[in-house]
Amino acid sequence: MGVASHFNIPVMVCINKYDINPDNTSKIEEYCSKNNLKVAGKILYDPQVTKAMVDKKSVIEYPCGEVSKEVTGVWEKVEQRLKHRENQWS
C-alpha cells in the first residue's frame, strides 16, 4: 500500500477466503474503512479452486460456482476503477 501510494497508484482490496475467519474479515474491512481503501470484493473458500489449479485452469474456466461469480465481480470493479482513472488522465 505504501509503494502504491508513493507512485499515486490506486489501491483496492480483495478479501480471499473471507468465510473461513469472520473475525479476521471484519478486521480487514475495518482497516480498509479507516484507511479509505475500497474493498473490490470478497471471495469465499471453495475446494474447487484447488482442483482448478491442479488442472491448470482458472476459476472462470473450471466449474467453481459462486467463486467464479465473485472473481468476475472483483475483476469488473477493478476494471471500472482503472477505466475511471484512465479517463482522468485523458
Secondary structure as GFF3:
##gff-version 3
##sequence-region A 1 90
A	DSSP	alpha_helix	2	6	.	.	.	ID=ss1
A	DSSP	beta_strand	12	16	.	.	.	ID=ss2
A	DSSP	alpha_helix	22	34	.	.	.	ID=ss3
A	DSSP	beta_strand	38	43	.	.	.	ID=ss4
A	DSSP	alpha_helix	47	54	.	.	.	ID=ss5
A	DSSP	alpha_helix	66	89	.	.	.	ID=ss6
###
